[in-house]
């Protein structure tokens, strides 16, 4: 890996119609990437970069050209780009590796980064997962179901997926349900991390997205759990320089974006 800092971001949800101005969110993300390229060795996106993504054999979704172009620029300059599939963009295949040089991760990853051991994942693969969610995910991951879905014209599949995502986002962010769901899922991730530490006591950091919250919690004197927020409300990211791991917010036009 080239020398430099390691950056982590999650849950950008590009193309999300829940936002008033989805293009503005993409521009902020691109500007942040442009700012960190001077000292970045790698950027890890921990899932749900896109609100919906499906790659057909010869077709990829419309839009996101600023972001995709910036990823290609960073990759061409030697910065490693890592993309974890989330529950919204599970259907990434070979477009990003072939066109951009990105590395796709479909499962949680354990890796040593600048001398410390990290456990990285989107956050929906472990912990609390109700039967309905696990059943839907098994369908989404099934090769036959993916093949059959690909036979439907994109005009219909994209419209359906975006309406479903918008409805899910409105329900998921409803104030009366949000805190309860976030607390339950965060507790499940914490319990997983503590259990994992018993078998792997040399793990230093657990990083997840998915929950759209900011959590930085010490599990032991040598291990921390971070849930790194999102780019819908917080515009948050994590930065690791080999000494400190911090949750941060980008500075754009001289102002901290939060």
C-alpha positions in Angstrom: 0.0 0.0 0.0 1.3 3.5 -0.8 2.2 5.7 2.2 -0.4 8.1 3.5 -3.6 8.2 5.5 -6.5 5.8 5.3 -10.0 7.3 5.0 -13.4 5.6 5.6 -16.9 6.8 4.5 -20.2 5.1 4.4 -23.9 5.4 3.4 -23.5 8.2 0.8 -26.7 6.9 -1.0 -26.0 8.8 -4.2 -29.2 9.3 -6.2 -31.4 9.2 -3.2 -34.6 11.1 -3.8 -35.2 11.6 -0.1 -32.7 14.5 -0.3 -33.9 17.9 -1.6 -30.7 18.2 -3.8 -29.0 14.9 -4.5 -26.6 16.6 -6.9 -25.4 18.9 -4.1 -24.5 15.8 -1.9 -22.5 14.3 -4.8 -20.6 17.6 -5.3 -19.7 17.7 -1.6 -18.4 14.2 -1.8 -16.3 14.9 -4.9 -14.8 18.0 -3.3 -14.0 16.0 -0.1 -12.2 13.4 -2.3 -10.4 16.1 -4.1 -9.2 17.5 -0.8 -7.9 14.3 0.7 -6.1 13.0 -2.4 -3.0 14.9 -1.5 -2.3 12.5 1.5 -4.6 9.5 1.0 -3.1 6.0 0.6 -6.6 4.3 0.5 -10.3 5.1 0.7 -12.7 2.6 2.1 -16.4 3.0 1.3 -18.2 0.8 3.8 -21.4 0.2 1.8 -24.4 2.0 0.3 -22.4 4.4 -1.8 -25.4 4.3 -4.1 -29.1 4.4 -3.1 -29.6 1.8 -5.9 -27.1 0.2 -8.3 -27.5 -2.6 -10.7 -25.0 -3.5 -13.4 -26.3 -5.2 -16.6 -23.8 -6.8 -18.8 -23.3 -3.8 -21.0 -25.2 -1.1 -19.1 -24.6 0.8 -15.9 -26.9 3.2 -14.1 -27.3 6.8 -15.4 -25.7 9.6 -13.3 -23.0 9.9 -10.7 -20.5 10.9 -13.4 -18.6 13.4 -11.1 -18.1 10.8 -8.4 -17.1 8.0 -10.8 -14.7 10.3 -12.6 -13.1 11.3 -9.3 -12.7 7.6 -8.3 -11.0 6.8 -11.5 -8.7 9.8 -11.1 -7.7 8.7 -7.5 -7.2 5.1 -8.6 -5.1 6.2 -11.6 -2.9 8.2 -9.2 -2.2 5.1 -7.1 -4.7 5.6 -4.3 -6.5 2.3 -3.4 -10.3 2.4 -3.7 -12.2 -0.2 -1.7 -16.0 -0.6 -2.1 -18.1 -2.7 0.3 -21.4 -3.8 -1.1 -24.3 -2.6 1.1 -27.9 -3.5 1.2 -28.7 -0.8 -1.3 -25.9 -1.5 -3.8 -25.5 -5.2 -3.5 -25.4 -5.7 -7.2 -21.9 -4.5 -8.0 -20.2 -6.9 -10.4 -17.1 -6.2 -12.6 -17.7 -2.6 -13.6 -15.7 -0.9 -10.8 -12.8 -3.3 -10.9 -12.4 -3.1 -14.7 -13.2 0.5 -15.3 -11.9 2.1 -12.2 -9.5 -0.4 -10.6 -11.5 -0.5 -7.4 -11.5 -3.5 -5.1 -15.0 -4.9 -4.2 -15.7 -6.5 -0.8 -18.8 -8.6 -0.4 -18.1 -9.7 3.1 -16.6 -8.1 6.2 -12.8 -7.7 6.0 -10.1 -8.0 8.6 -7.0 -6.2 7.6 -3.9 -4.6 9.1 -3.7 -0.9 8.2 -0.6 1.1 9.2 0.2 -1.3 12.1 -3.2 -1.8 13.6 -5.9 -4.5 13.0 -9.2 -3.4 11.6 -12.5 -5.3 11.3 -14.5 -3.5 8.5 -18.0 -4.1 7.3 -21.2 -2.4 6.2 -22.9 -3.5 9.3 -26.0 -5.4 8.0 -24.1 -8.7 7.6 -23.9 -9.3 11.4 -25.7 -8.6 14.6 -29.5 -8.1 14.6 -31.0 -9.4 11.4 -34.8 -10.2 11.5 -36.0 -13.1 9.4 -37.7 -10.8 6.8 -34.5 -9.0 6.2 -32.4 -12.2 5.9 -35.0 -13.6 3.5 -34.9 -10.6 1.2 -31.1 -10.5 1.2 -31.0 -14.2 0.3 -33.2 -13.5 -2.8 -31.0 -10.5 -3.7 -27.8 -12.6 -3.5 -29.2 -15.5 -5.4 -27.6 -15.9 -8.9 -30.8 -17.2 -10.5 -32.9 -14.3 -9.1 -30.2 -11.9 -10.3 -30.3 -13.4 -13.8 -34.1 -13.2 -13.9 -34.2 -9.6 -12.7 -31.7 -8.6 -15.3 -34.1 -9.8 -18.1 -36.5 -7.0 -17.1 -36.1 -3.8 -18.9 -34.2 -1.2 -16.7 -37.1 1.3 -17.3 -39.2 -0.8 -14.9 -36.6 -2.1 -12.5 -35.0 1.3 -11.8 -38.4 2.9 -11.2 -39.5 0.2 -8.9 -36.3 0.1 -6.9 -36.2 3.9 -6.4 -39.8 4.0 -5.3 -39.2 1.2 -2.8 -36.0 2.9 -1.6 -37.8 6.2 -1.1 -40.6 4.6 0.8 -38.2 2.6 3.0 -36.2 5.8 3.7 -39.2 7.7 4.8 -40.4 4.9 7.1 -36.9 4.2 8.4 -36.2 7.8 9.3 -39.6 8.3 11.1 -38.8 9.9 14.4 -40.9 7.5 16.5 -39.0 4.4 15.1 -35.6 5.7 14.4 -34.0 5.9 17.9 -35.4 2.4 18.9 -34.1 0.8 15.7 -30.7 2.5 15.9 -30.2 1.6 19.5 -31.1 -2.0 19.0 -28.8 -2.5 16.0 -25.9 -0.6 17.6 -26.2 -2.8 20.6 -26.1 -5.9 18.4 -22.9 -4.7 16.6 -21.3 -3.9 20.0 -22.2 -7.4 21.2 -20.7 -8.9 18.1 -17.5 -6.9 18.5 -17.1 -7.9 22.1 -17.7 -11.6 21.2 -15.2 -11.3 18.3 -12.6 -9.9 20.6 -12.6 -13.0 22.8 -11.4 -15.1 19.8 -9.3 -12.3 18.2 -8.0 -10.1 21.0 -5.5 -8.4 18.7 -8.3 -6.5 16.9 -7.9 -2.8 17.5 -10.8 -1.2 15.6 -14.3 -2.2 14.4 -15.8 0.1 11.7 -19.3 0.0 10.4 -21.8 2.1 8.5 -25.5 1.1 7.8 -27.1 2.6 10.9 -26.8 6.3 10.0 -25.5 7.2 13.4 -22.2 8.4 14.9 -20.8 6.2 17.6 -17.2 6.0 19.0 -17.0 3.7 21.9 -14.1 2.0 23.7 -14.7 -1.7 24.1 -11.4 -2.4 25.9 -8.3 -0.3 26.6 -7.0 -1.4 23.2 -10.2 -1.8 21.1 -12.8 0.7 19.8 -16.1 0.5 17.9 -16.9 3.2 15.4 -20.1 3.6 13.5 -19.2 6.4 11.1 -22.5 8.1 10.2 -23.5 8.9 6.7 -23.5 11.6 3.9 -27.2 12.3 4.1 -27.3 14.1 7.5 -23.8 14.1 9.0 -21.4 14.2 6.0 -19.0 12.3 8.3 -15.9 10.2 7.7 -13.1 8.5 9.7 -9.4 9.2 9.2 -6.6 6.9 10.3 -3.0 8.2 10.1 -1.3 5.3 12.0 -1.5 7.1 15.3 -5.0 8.4 15.7 -8.4 7.2 14.4 -10.9 10.1 14.3 -14.4 10.8 13.2 -14.4 14.0 11.2 -16.5 16.3 9.0 -15.3 17.8 5.7 -14.3 21.5 5.4 -15.8 22.9 2.2 -15.4 26.6 1.3 -13.9 27.3 4.7 -16.8 25.8 6.7 -17.2 22.4 8.4 -20.1 20.6 6.8 -22.4 18.8 9.3 
